[in-house]
Amino acid sequence: MSKRSKECECLEPKCYLYRYDLSEIDYDYHLNVYKYLIHSETPCGVWIYSGEFARWKGKLRFVNLSAKKRWACPTIEEAKESYIRRKQRQIVLLRSQLENSKVGLEMIQNNLTCYSGG
């Protein structure tokens, strides 16, 4: 059994990786799972076709299959788990940025500016 077949758990000759992404058009949200055909494999991972509707149309993208964070995953369930972890991390980062923005706005509105250097 080839490494590709084992990693992707394919039952068909062609093997795919999967990735969830959210799309929005005029406040109409859709959670999509994208299917990417594997072009070739290397000892470290695989090259996938970016997909007809992806941002990198017509290009190949490398996915390291042994990495903890992968751009696409061998199964739909792993892609779902990856999407959940990405969005949880994004929420943490955005909350921090929002708090920093609130503090900065409050400081400037209350003339609490500090001058430094230069």
C-alpha positions in Angstrom: 0.0 0.0 0.0 1.4 3.4 -1.0 1.9 6.1 1.6 -0.7 8.3 -0.3 -3.3 5.6 -0.1 -2.6 5.0 3.6 -2.6 8.7 4.5 -5.7 9.6 2.5 -7.6 6.4 3.2 -8.8 6.3 -0.4 -11.0 3.6 -1.8 -10.6 5.0 -5.3 -7.6 5.4 -7.6 -7.6 9.2 -7.2 -6.9 10.7 -3.8 -8.1 13.9 -2.3 -7.5 16.3 0.6 -10.2 18.4 2.2 -10.6 21.9 3.7 -13.5 23.7 5.2 -13.9 27.5 4.6 -16.6 30.1 5.1 -17.8 32.2 2.2 -19.9 35.3 2.4 -21.7 37.2 -0.3 -24.0 40.1 0.8 -24.3 38.7 4.4 -25.3 35.3 3.1 -22.8 32.8 4.7 -22.0 29.3 3.5 -19.7 26.8 5.2 -18.1 24.8 2.4 -15.9 21.7 2.3 -13.5 21.9 -0.6 -12.0 18.7 -2.2 -8.5 19.0 -3.7 -7.1 16.4 -6.0 -3.5 15.2 -5.2 -1.1 15.9 -8.1 1.9 14.2 -6.7 3.5 13.0 -3.5 6.9 13.5 -1.9 8.5 11.9 1.2 7.3 14.9 3.3 3.8 15.5 1.8 1.8 16.0 -1.3 1.2 18.6 -4.0 -2.5 19.4 -4.6 -4.3 21.2 -7.4 -5.6 24.4 -5.9 -9.1 23.9 -7.3 -11.1 25.7 -9.9 -12.7 28.1 -7.5 -9.8 28.6 -5.1 -7.8 31.8 -4.7 -4.8 30.1 -6.3 -6.6 29.0 -9.4 -4.6 26.7 -11.6 -1.6 26.4 -9.3 -0.2 23.7 -7.1 0.0 23.9 -3.4 2.2 21.9 -1.1 0.7 20.2 2.0 3.0 18.6 4.6 1.0 15.6 5.8 3.1 15.2 9.0 2.6 18.8 10.1 0.4 19.6 13.1 -1.3 22.4 11.2 -2.1 21.4 7.6 -3.7 23.5 4.9 -5.9 20.6 3.9 -6.5 17.2 5.5 -6.8 13.6 4.4 -10.4 13.1 5.7 -13.4 15.3 6.0 -13.5 14.7 9.7 -9.9 16.0 10.1 -10.8 19.0 8.0 -13.7 19.7 10.3 -11.5 19.5 13.4 -8.9 21.7 11.7 -11.5 24.3 10.8 -12.7 24.4 14.5 -9.2 24.8 15.8 -8.4 27.6 13.2 -11.5 29.5 14.1 -11.0 29.1 17.9 -7.5 30.5 17.5 -8.8 33.3 15.3 -11.3 34.3 17.9 -8.6 34.5 20.6 -6.5 36.8 18.4 -9.3 39.0 17.3 -10.5 39.4 21.0 -7.0 40.6 21.9 -6.9 43.0 19.0 -10.4 44.4 19.9 -9.3 44.9 23.5 -6.1 46.7 22.4 -8.2 48.9 20.1 -10.7 49.8 22.8 -7.8 50.8 25.2 -6.1 52.9 22.6 -9.4 54.6 21.6 -10.2 55.4 25.3 -6.7 56.7 25.9 -6.8 59.1 22.9 -10.3 60.3 23.7 -9.1 61.1 27.3 -5.9 62.8 26.1 -3.7 60.1 27.7 -1.0 60.3 25.0 2.5 59.5 26.0 5.4 61.0 23.9 8.4 58.9 23.3 11.7 59.1 21.4 12.6 61.0 18.4 
